[in-house]
């Protein structure tokens, strides 16, 4: 009986050691995957920053090359004057317009 108990104990120790070893391998692989993911995201962020910088420079370049319009070149003095002067069809109210040009709620 003592031999069987001894073999059981050693088998249990071997199984526990194998489980710890397998857990360590899985842990290591998990953290390597996390590091790779973080590295990929860092690369994506740096690429996005480079692209944003490029397009910012391109926009500034185009803005500096674009001719400036004076307010006198618009029919009524300013581009927004025509939008403001239309008013409501029913009441003639000149309520402000939203950014897309549609009328906000009118009093009528």
MDTraj code that builds the backbone (N, CA, C; nanometers):
import mdtraj as md
import numpy as np

residues = "UNK UNK UNK UNK UNK UNK UNK UNK UNK UNK UNK UNK UNK UNK UNK UNK UNK UNK UNK UNK UNK UNK UNK UNK UNK UNK UNK UNK UNK UNK UNK UNK UNK UNK UNK UNK UNK UNK UNK UNK UNK UNK UNK UNK UNK UNK UNK UNK UNK UNK UNK UNK UNK UNK UNK UNK UNK UNK UNK UNK UNK UNK UNK UNK UNK UNK UNK UNK UNK UNK UNK UNK UNK UNK UNK UNK UNK UNK UNK UNK UNK UNK UNK UNK UNK UNK UNK UNK UNK UNK UNK UNK UNK UNK UNK UNK UNK UNK UNK UNK UNK UNK UNK UNK UNK UNK UNK UNK".split()
xyz = np.array([
    [0.0804, -0.1196, 0.0000],
    [0.0000, 0.0000, 0.0000],
    [0.0851, 0.1265, 0.0000],
    [0.1960, 0.1200, 0.0646],
    [0.2814, 0.2372, 0.0737],
    [0.3356, 0.2743, -0.0642],
    [0.3640, 0.1743, -0.1461],
    [0.4155, 0.1991, -0.2806],
    [0.3094, 0.2678, -0.3672],
    [0.1836, 0.2234, -0.3548],
    [0.0747, 0.2820, -0.4324],
    [0.0522, 0.4259, -0.3900],
    [0.0550, 0.4525, -0.2605],
    [0.0382, 0.5892, -0.2117],
    [0.1523, 0.6783, -0.2598],
    [0.2720, 0.6228, -0.2610],
    [0.3888, 0.6980, -0.3065],
    [0.3757, 0.7328, -0.4553],
    [0.3313, 0.6365, -0.5365],
    [0.3135, 0.6596, -0.6797],
    [0.2030, 0.7625, -0.7035],
    [0.0942, 0.7542, -0.6262],
    [-0.0147, 0.8513, -0.6387],
    [0.0342, 0.9920, -0.6064],
    [0.1123, 1.0016, -0.4997],
    [0.1643, 1.1333, -0.4613],
    [0.2535, 1.1911, -0.5704],
    [0.3437, 1.1095, -0.6242],
    [0.4338, 1.1582, -0.7297],
    [0.3572, 1.1914, -0.8574],
    [0.2536, 1.1110, -0.8872],
    [0.1720, 1.1394, -1.0057],
    [0.0978, 1.2724, -0.9873],
    [0.0488, 1.2948, -0.8642],
    [-0.0203, 1.4211, -0.8362],
    [0.0760, 1.5388, -0.8479],
    [0.1980, 1.5244, -0.7982],
    [0.2978, 1.6305, -0.8094],
    [0.3300, 1.6581, -0.9565],
    [0.3443, 1.5513, -1.0352],
    [0.3747, 1.5674, -1.1771],
    [0.2597, 1.6362, -1.2503],
    [0.1362, 1.5980, -1.2196],
    [0.0206, 1.6620, -1.2825],
    [0.0110, 1.8101, -1.2425],
    [0.0358, 1.8400, -1.1158],
    [0.0328, 1.9793, -1.0714],
    [0.1417, 2.0610, -1.1403],
    [0.2599, 2.0032, -1.1531],
    [0.3689, 2.0736, -1.2210],
    [0.3338, 2.0965, -1.3680],
    [0.2744, 1.9965, -1.4316],
    [0.2322, 2.0118, -1.5717],
    [0.1258, 2.1189, -1.5862],
    [0.0329, 2.1244, -1.4925],
    [-0.0727, 2.2256, -1.4979],
    [-0.0124, 2.3647, -1.4788],
    [0.0819, 2.3785, -1.3862],
    [0.1474, 2.5080, -1.3671],
    [0.2260, 2.5494, -1.4901],
    [0.2945, 2.4534, -1.5497],
    [0.3714, 2.4822, -1.6707],
    [0.2786, 2.5247, -1.7846],
    [0.1685, 2.4538, -1.8032],
    [0.0723, 2.4882, -1.9092],
    [0.0109, 2.6259, -1.8818],
    [-0.0210, 2.6533, -1.7556],
    [-0.0752, 2.7847, -1.7207],
    [0.0252, 2.8957, -1.7485],
    [0.1525, 2.8704, -1.7209],
    [0.2570, 2.9691, -1.7486],
    [0.2708, 2.9969, -1.8973],
    [0.2617, 2.8919, -1.9778],
    [0.2717, 2.9078, -2.1232],
    [0.1542, 2.9899, -2.1752],
    [0.0343, 2.9582, -2.1283],
    [-0.0844, 3.0330, -2.1710],
    [-0.0734, 3.1786, -2.1270],
    [-0.0271, 3.2029, -2.0040],
    [-0.0093, 3.3382, -1.9528],
    [0.0876, 3.4166, -2.0392],
    [0.2012, 3.3532, -2.0731],
    [0.3034, 3.4193, -2.1555],
    [0.2478, 3.4527, -2.2945],
    [0.1763, 3.3577, -2.3545],
    [0.1194, 3.3816, -2.4868],
    [0.0168, 3.4954, -2.4812],
    [-0.0619, 3.5015, -2.3742],
    [-0.1627, 3.6055, -2.3589],
    [-0.0971, 3.7427, -2.3538],
    [0.0069, 3.7576, -2.2741],
    [0.0726, 3.8873, -2.2630],
    [0.1500, 3.9244, -2.3884],
    [0.2045, 3.8272, -2.4577],
    [0.2683, 3.8577, -2.5862],
    [0.1650, 3.9094, -2.6857],
    [0.0454, 3.8493, -2.6830],
    [-0.0618, 3.8949, -2.7706],
    [-0.1049, 4.0365, -2.7331],
    [-0.1124, 4.0648, -2.6026],
    [-0.1482, 4.1997, -2.5597],
    [-0.0436, 4.3015, -2.6051],
    [0.0829, 4.2680, -2.5918],
    [0.1901, 4.3586, -2.6344],
    [0.1826, 4.3840, -2.7844],
    [0.1550, 4.2780, -2.8612],
    [0.1434, 4.2941, -3.0059],
    [0.0242, 4.3835, -3.0411],
    [-0.0864, 4.3661, -2.9700],
    [-0.2050, 4.4477, -2.9946],
    [-0.1773, 4.5941, -2.9628],
    [-0.1101, 4.6180, -2.8508],
    [-0.0763, 4.7555, -2.8130],
    [0.0174, 4.8168, -2.9161],
    [0.1144, 4.7384, -2.9631],
    [0.2057, 4.7887, -3.0660],
    [0.1336, 4.8228, -3.1945],
    [0.0375, 4.7413, -3.2321],
    [-0.0409, 4.7668, -3.3527],
    [-0.1225, 4.8950, -3.3371],
    [-0.1854, 4.9116, -3.2215],
    [-0.2657, 5.0319, -3.1986],
    [-0.1773, 5.1558, -3.1974],
    [-0.0590, 5.1471, -3.1379],
    [0.0332, 5.2607, -3.1387],
    [0.0716, 5.2977, -3.2818],
    [0.0960, 5.1952, -3.3644],
    [0.1306, 5.2215, -3.5044],
    [0.0137, 5.2881, -3.5778],
    [-0.1072, 5.2420, -3.5506],
    [-0.2250, 5.3019, -3.6144],
    [-0.2424, 5.4473, -3.5713],
    [-0.2214, 5.4746, -3.4430],
    [-0.2358, 5.6118, -3.3931],
    [-0.1308, 5.7022, -3.4564],
    [-0.0066, 5.6559, -3.4644],
    [0.0976, 5.7394, -3.5239],
    [0.0705, 5.7635, -3.6729],
    [0.0207, 5.6609, -3.7423],
    [-0.0136, 5.6776, -3.8834],
    [-0.1282, 5.7780, -3.8992],
    [-0.2289, 5.7686, -3.8130],
    [-0.3413, 5.8629, -3.8193],
    [-0.2931, 6.0051, -3.7925],
    [-0.2011, 6.0224, -3.6982],
    [-0.1470, 6.1561, -3.6700],
    [-0.0696, 6.2096, -3.7902],
    [0.0067, 6.1222, -3.8556],
    [0.0808, 6.1654, -3.9745],
    [-0.0156, 6.2077, -4.0855],
    [-0.1216, 6.1279, -4.1058],
    [-0.2187, 6.1605, -4.2095],
    [-0.2924, 6.2901, -4.1770],
    [-0.3288, 6.3093, -4.0506],
    [-0.3967, 6.4330, -4.0120],
    [-0.3055, 6.5528, -4.0350],
    [-0.1781, 6.5373, -4.0021],
    [-0.0828, 6.6455, -4.0262],
    [-0.0685, 6.6766, -4.1736],
    [-0.0645, 6.5709, -4.2543],
    [-0.0539, 6.5897, -4.3993],
    [-0.1743, 6.6662, -4.4518],
    [-0.2940, 6.6233, -4.4131],
    [-0.4144, 6.6887, -4.4649],
    [-0.4298, 6.8290, -4.4077],
    [-0.3823, 6.8532, -4.2853],
    [-0.3855, 6.9875, -4.2294],
    [-0.2956, 7.0800, -4.3113],
    [-0.1744, 7.0307, -4.3423],
    [-0.0836, 7.1095, -4.4253],
    [-0.1417, 7.1341, -4.5636],
    [-0.2039, 7.0312, -4.6212],
    [-0.2642, 7.0441, -4.7538],
    [-0.3765, 7.1487, -4.7513],
    [-0.4593, 7.1457, -4.6460],
    [-0.5693, 7.2429, -4.6355],
    [-0.5150, 7.3841, -4.6198],
    [-0.4108, 7.3997, -4.5379],
    [-0.3516, 7.5326, -4.5212],
    [-0.2913, 7.5823, -4.6522],
    [-0.2296, 7.4905, -4.7253],
    [-0.1703, 7.5252, -4.8545],
    [-0.2782, 7.5710, -4.9523],
    [-0.3890, 7.4965, -4.9566],
    [-0.4982, 7.5334, -5.0472],
    [-0.5654, 7.6630, -5.0034],
    [-0.5786, 7.6834, -4.8718],
    [-0.6387, 7.8076, -4.8248],
    [-0.5526, 7.9282, -4.8594],
    [-0.4211, 7.9104, -4.8490],
    [-0.3340, 8.0235, -4.8807],
    [-0.3320, 8.0512, -5.0311],
    [-0.3559, 7.9474, -5.1121],
    [-0.3551, 7.9651, -5.2566],
    [-0.4903, 8.0145, -5.3099],
    [-0.5966, 7.9994, -5.2313],
    [-0.7304, 8.0375, -5.2769],
    [-0.7448, 8.1889, -5.2762],
    [-0.8119, 8.2443, -5.3773],
    [-0.8329, 8.3894, -5.3782],
    [-0.9320, 8.4283, -5.2691],
    [-0.9099, 8.5438, -5.2097],
    [-0.9988, 8.5938, -5.1048],
    [-1.1126, 8.6705, -5.1690],
    [-1.2341, 8.6491, -5.1190],
    [-1.3497, 8.7241, -5.1681],
    [-1.3741, 8.8406, -5.0757],
    [-1.3879, 8.9559, -5.1308],
    [-1.4245, 9.0702, -5.0477],
    [-1.5762, 9.0718, -5.0350],
    [-1.6253, 9.1415, -4.9347],
    [-1.7707, 9.1457, -4.9157],
    [-1.8389, 9.2187, -5.0306],
    [-1.7667, 9.3019, -5.1055],
    [-1.8259, 9.3746, -5.2176],
    [-1.8557, 9.2824, -5.3356],
    [-1.7905, 9.1663, -5.3423],
    [-1.8137, 9.0767, -5.4549],
    [-1.9443, 8.9988, -5.4413],
    [-2.0050, 8.9983, -5.3235],
    [-2.1339, 8.9325, -5.3058],
    [-2.2441, 9.0304, -5.3457],
    [-2.3560, 8.9817, -5.3936],
    [-2.4608, 9.0702, -5.4435],
    [-2.5101, 9.1719, -5.3411],
    [-2.5292, 9.1316, -5.2168],
    [-2.5846, 9.2276, -5.1203],
    [-2.4829, 9.2647, -5.0134],
    [-2.3564, 9.2403, -5.0363],
    [-2.2557, 9.2810, -4.9409],
    [-2.1984, 9.1675, -4.8595],
    [-2.2749, 9.0665, -4.8259],
    [-2.2212, 8.9522, -4.7512],
    [-2.2966, 8.8262, -4.7916],
    [-2.2336, 8.7114, -4.7816],
    [-2.3004, 8.5885, -4.8245],
    [-2.4189, 8.5512, -4.7386],
    [-2.4200, 8.5909, -4.6126],
    [-2.5308, 8.5516, -4.5269],
    [-2.6461, 8.6514, -4.5308],
    [-2.6274, 8.7668, -4.5916],
    [-2.7339, 8.8674, -4.5935],
    [-2.8555, 8.8172, -4.6705],
    [-2.8321, 8.7438, -4.7812],
    [-2.9450, 8.6933, -4.8591],
    [-3.0271, 8.5938, -4.7791],
    [-2.9600, 8.5115, -4.7007],
    [-3.0329, 8.4127, -4.6220],
    [-3.1136, 8.4802, -4.5127],
    [-3.0597, 8.5840, -4.4536],
    [-3.1298, 8.6498, -4.3444],
    [-3.2491, 8.7305, -4.3945],
    [-3.2425, 8.7801, -4.5151],
    [-3.3460, 8.8728, -4.5610],
    [-3.4701, 8.8025, -4.6148],
    [-3.4654, 8.6705, -4.6341],
    [-3.5808, 8.6039, -4.6940],
    [-3.7032, 8.6074, -4.6046],
    [-3.6872, 8.5733, -4.4786],
    [-3.7977, 8.5795, -4.3841],
    [-3.9000, 8.4681, -4.4030],
    [-3.9961, 8.4639, -4.3151],
    [-4.1016, 8.3632, -4.3179],
    [-4.2041, 8.4001, -4.4238],
    [-4.2545, 8.3034, -4.4965],
    [-4.3524, 8.3314, -4.6020],
    [-4.4845, 8.3802, -4.5428],
    [-4.5209, 8.3238, -4.4277],
    [-4.6509, 8.3596, -4.3704],
    [-4.6457, 8.4923, -4.2962],
    [-4.5465, 8.5129, -4.2121],
    [-4.5445, 8.6315, -4.1263],
    [-4.4406, 8.7339, -4.1683],
    [-4.3458, 8.6959, -4.2534],
    [-4.2393, 8.7868, -4.2919],
    [-4.1312, 8.7979, -4.1857],
    [-4.1388, 8.7109, -4.0838],
    [-4.0417, 8.7124, -3.9749],
    [-3.9037, 8.6767, -4.0285],
    [-3.8007, 8.7394, -3.9749],
    [-3.6632, 8.7072, -4.0144],
    [-3.5956, 8.6279, -3.9038],
    [-3.6595, 8.5216, -3.8595],
    [-3.6014, 8.4353, -3.7554],
    [-3.4705, 8.3758, -3.8068],
    [-3.3747, 8.3533, -3.7187],
    [-3.2455, 8.3010, -3.7642],
    [-3.2577, 8.1611, -3.8224],
    [-3.1662, 8.1302, -3.9103],
    [-3.1637, 7.9975, -3.9711],
    [-3.0583, 7.9119, -3.9032],
    [-3.0731, 7.7809, -3.9124],
    [-2.9732, 7.6915, -3.8545],
    [-2.8564, 7.6786, -3.9507],
    [-2.7535, 7.6030, -3.9110],
    [-2.6308, 7.5925, -3.9898],
    [-2.6529, 7.5354, -4.1279],
    [-2.7563, 7.4529, -4.1471],
    [-2.7777, 7.3929, -4.2787],
    [-2.8719, 7.4774, -4.3652],
    [-2.9137, 7.5937, -4.3151],
    [-2.9978, 7.6821, -4.3937],
    [-3.1461, 7.6605, -4.3722],
    [-3.1853, 7.5569, -4.2986],
    [-3.3275, 7.5345, -4.2772],
    [-3.3776, 7.6277, -4.1671],
    [-3.5042, 7.6598, -4.1719],
    [-3.5598, 7.7551, -4.0759],
    [-3.5826, 7.6860, -3.9426],
    [-3.5482, 7.7556, -3.8354],
    [-3.5823, 7.7073, -3.7029],
    [-3.7316, 7.7273, -3.6842],
    [-3.7829, 7.6802, -3.5734],
    [-3.9279, 7.6924, -3.5508],
    [-3.9706, 7.8376, -3.5593],
    [-4.0696, 7.8613, -3.6399],
    [-4.1225, 7.9964, -3.6597],
    [-4.2381, 8.0182, -3.5625],
    [-4.2675, 8.1434, -3.5323],
    [-4.3756, 8.1767, -3.4399],
    [-4.5124, 8.1428, -3.4998],
    [-4.5205, 8.1309, -3.6307],
    [-4.6503, 8.1050, -3.6913],
    [-4.6721, 7.9591, -3.6917],
])
top = md.Topology()
chain = top.add_chain()
for i, resn in enumerate(residues, 1):
    res = top.add_residue(resn, chain, resSeq=i)
    for name in ("N", "CA", "C"):
        top.add_atom(name, md.element.get_by_symbol(name[0]), res)
traj = md.Trajectory(xyz[None], top)
